[in-house]
Amino acid sequence: MKKILPAPLQKGDKVGIIAPAGPITEKQMRIAVAKVEKAGYVPVCADGLTERFGYLAGCDEYRAKQINTLFADKSIKAILAARGGYGCTRILDMIDYELIKENPKIIGGYSDLTALICAIYKKTGLVTFHSSMLVPDETDYSKNSMWDIFANGHKNYRITCEEAHKQNKELSSQEPTVLKSGKCRGTLFGGNLTLLQSLLDTEYDFNLNNKILFLEEINEPPYKVDRMLTHLKNAGKLRGIRGIIFGIMKGCEAQGNESLSLDYVIEDFIKDLNIPVVKNFTFGHVQSRCTFPIGVKARLDTEKMEVRLLEGCVE
């Protein structure tokens, strides 16, 4: 699939707000709108943004329509999710991927949005973004890094997590750590482990050959993390992989004496891999989150604990 780069975001551009997974309240919608305005952009709320259907933000058809409608609107320059939750996998077959190819623009989110942004990249070649969302709490680092890469994500753009740790006390016990040292080049791809597993053996399945994989998870015990990582291995997804970046695996620590530790699970998973691997890079379900573009060539340097783009993610 030919790679498509979205146009960079400029001050005053319109930013669409969607809720493709879990529902949001009127108060949360106002928070999302205020964040876009404070960053210097014009918020455009998708129709029915505060609809609710059980644990979903409205019925599947309505949530898919939000995405298709905003991609079709040429005045909208970026689309951001208000929040995650659950529901993106339910609407993947309702997305108009040909429409997206004809109207490429920035789209970002994390958690459940992993399914959507990875599917869009797979079906269209459009570079998407594993980024902050508009409702969850975040530090200045999260906001600034997201808006900055949307506007200035050109070749040699540098992604680090040093400043993120300075701004977020909850990360004090989870310093970035090198598990296997080295440098590698590859195409960035990844997101939430559970959602990536949900794409296996579907038309949105992925190939990790020549990829730098970034992974995060939340509130899953070590044995479930073990099962999902083992699934990736057994599915042959590690063949040709160039490097792995583990984010903050919040709430995944072992509980009780009968469990293997999360550290053991990760180290056992990578023991036979002769590639650079780091853990506790700052992304995932924490207030300090870096933004990774999906589908862009980059270099991981474990000594510098940085990811540097080898090509732009906007043009």
PEPEPE-V404889 format. One record per backbone hydrogen bond with DSSP energy under -0.5 kcal/mol. NH is the residue of the N-H (numbers start at 1). CO is the residue of the C=O. E is the energy in kcal/mol with one decimal. If there is no record, write none. Layout:
BEGIN
nh=[NH | NH]
co=[CO | CO]
e=[E | E]
END
This chain:
BEGIN
nh=[4 | 6 | 9 | 12 | 13 | 14 | 15 | 16 | 16 | 17 | 18 | 22 | 29 | 30 | 31 | 32 | 33 | 34 | 35 | 36 | 37 | 38 | 39 | 40 | 41 | 42 | 43 | 44 | 46 | 49 | 51 | 53 | 56 | 57 | 58 | 63 | 64 | 65 | 66 | 67 | 68 | 69 | 70 | 71 | 72 | 73 | 74 | 76 | 77 | 78 | 79 | 80 | 81 | 82 | 86 | 90 | 91 | 91 | 92 | 92 | 94 | 95 | 97 | 100 | 101 | 102 | 103 | 104 | 106 | 108 | 109 | 113 | 114 | 115 | 116 | 117 | 118 | 119 | 120 | 121 | 122 | 123 | 124 | 125 | 125 | 126 | 127 | 128 | 129 | 130 | 131 | 131 | 134 | 135 | 139 | 143 | 144 | 145 | 146 | 147 | 148 | 149 | 150 | 151 | 152 | 153 | 154 | 156 | 157 | 159 | 160 | 161 | 165 | 166 | 167 | 168 | 169 | 171 | 172 | 174 | 177 | 179 | 179 | 180 | 184 | 186 | 187 | 188 | 189 | 191 | 193 | 196 | 197 | 198 | 199 | 199 | 200 | 200 | 202 | 205 | 210 | 211 | 212 | 213 | 213 | 214 | 215 | 216 | 217 | 219 | 224 | 225 | 226 | 227 | 228 | 229 | 230 | 231 | 232 | 233 | 234 | 235 | 236 | 237 | 239 | 241 | 242 | 243 | 244 | 245 | 246 | 246 | 247 | 248 | 249 | 250 | 250 | 252 | 256 | 259 | 265 | 266 | 267 | 268 | 269 | 270 | 271 | 271 | 273 | 274 | 275 | 276 | 277 | 278 | 279 | 280 | 281 | 283 | 285 | 286 | 289 | 290 | 292 | 294 | 295 | 295 | 298 | 299 | 300 | 301 | 301 | 302 | 302 | 305 | 306 | 307 | 308 | 309 | 310 | 311 | 313 | 314 | 315]
co=[125 | 313 | 150 | 40 | 10 | 75 | 42 | 14 | 78 | 44 | 80 | 84 | 25 | 26 | 27 | 28 | 29 | 30 | 31 | 32 | 33 | 34 | 35 | 37 | 36 | 13 | 41 | 15 | 17 | 46 | 48 | 56 | 53 | 21 | 56 | 59 | 60 | 61 | 62 | 63 | 64 | 65 | 66 | 67 | 68 | 69 | 72 | 73 | 14 | 14 | 106 | 16 | 108 | 18 | 84 | 87 | 87 | 88 | 88 | 89 | 91 | 92 | 95 | 96 | 97 | 98 | 99 | 101 | 77 | 79 | 129 | 110 | 111 | 112 | 112 | 113 | 114 | 115 | 116 | 117 | 118 | 119 | 120 | 120 | 121 | 120 | 4 | 294 | 107 | 292 | 109 | 129 | 81 | 82 | 287 | 139 | 140 | 141 | 142 | 143 | 144 | 145 | 146 | 147 | 148 | 149 | 152 | 309 | 154 | 307 | 158 | 305 | 161 | 162 | 163 | 164 | 167 | 168 | 169 | 171 | 279 | 177 | 277 | 277 | 300 | 298 | 210 | 296 | 212 | 214 | 216 | 192 | 193 | 194 | 195 | 196 | 196 | 197 | 199 | 202 | 240 | 208 | 187 | 211 | 243 | 189 | 245 | 191 | 248 | 250 | 221 | 221 | 222 | 223 | 224 | 225 | 226 | 227 | 228 | 229 | 230 | 231 | 233 | 232 | 236 | 238 | 211 | 211 | 276 | 213 | 244 | 278 | 215 | 283 | 247 | 217 | 248 | 249 | 254 | 256 | 261 | 262 | 263 | 264 | 265 | 266 | 267 | 268 | 270 | 272 | 273 | 242 | 180 | 244 | 177 | 247 | 246 | 281 | 248 | 284 | 287 | 282 | 130 | 128 | 188 | 293 | 186 | 308 | 184 | 299 | 306 | 182 | 300 | 301 | 301 | 159 | 299 | 157 | 297 | 297 | 153 | 153 | 6]
e=[-2.7 | -0.7 | -1.6 | -2.6 | -2.4 | -0.7 | -2.8 | -0.5 | -3.2 | -2.4 | -2.2 | -2.7 | -2.2 | -2.0 | -1.8 | -2.4 | -2.5 | -2.4 | -2.0 | -1.8 | -2.4 | -2.7 | -1.4 | -1.6 | -2.1 | -2.9 | -0.7 | -2.4 | -2.3 | -1.2 | -1.9 | -3.2 | -1.7 | -2.5 | -1.8 | -2.0 | -2.5 | -1.9 | -1.6 | -1.2 | -2.4 | -2.9 | -2.0 | -2.1 | -1.8 | -1.2 | -0.9 | -1.6 | -2.5 | -1.0 | -2.4 | -2.9 | -1.5 | -3.0 | -0.6 | -0.8 | -0.5 | -1.4 | -0.5 | -0.6 | -2.0 | -0.9 | -1.3 | -1.7 | -2.2 | -1.6 | -1.2 | -0.5 | -1.3 | -1.9 | -1.5 | -2.0 | -2.1 | -1.2 | -0.6 | -2.8 | -2.2 | -1.9 | -2.5 | -1.8 | -2.4 | -2.6 | -2.0 | -0.6 | -1.9 | -0.6 | -2.7 | -1.0 | -2.1 | -3.1 | -0.8 | -1.2 | -1.7 | -2.0 | -2.3 | -1.9 | -3.1 | -2.7 | -1.9 | -2.4 | -2.2 | -2.0 | -1.9 | -1.4 | -3.2 | -1.4 | -2.6 | -2.8 | -1.8 | -3.3 | -0.5 | -0.5 | -1.6 | -1.2 | -1.4 | -0.8 | -0.5 | -1.6 | -1.9 | -2.1 | -2.4 | -0.6 | -2.5 | -2.2 | -1.9 | -2.2 | -2.4 | -2.6 | -2.0 | -2.4 | -2.5 | -2.3 | -2.4 | -1.5 | -0.6 | -1.2 | -0.5 | -1.2 | -1.3 | -1.8 | -3.0 | -1.9 | -2.2 | -0.7 | -2.5 | -2.1 | -2.5 | -1.7 | -0.6 | -2.7 | -1.2 | -1.9 | -3.0 | -2.1 | -2.3 | -2.7 | -2.7 | -1.8 | -1.9 | -2.1 | -3.3 | -2.0 | -1.7 | -2.3 | -1.0 | -1.7 | -2.7 | -1.1 | -2.0 | -3.1 | -0.5 | -2.8 | -3.7 | -2.0 | -0.6 | -0.8 | -1.4 | -1.6 | -0.5 | -0.6 | -2.1 | -2.4 | -2.7 | -2.8 | -1.8 | -1.7 | -0.7 | -0.5 | -2.2 | -0.5 | -0.9 | -0.7 | -2.3 | -1.9 | -2.5 | -0.9 | -2.2 | -1.5 | -0.5 | -1.8 | -0.7 | -2.6 | -1.9 | -3.3 | -2.8 | -0.5 | -3.1 | -2.4 | -2.3 | -0.5 | -2.4 | -2.3 | -0.5 | -0.9 | -1.8 | -2.6 | -2.4 | -2.9 | -2.5 | -0.8 | -3.3 | -1.0 | -2.2]
END
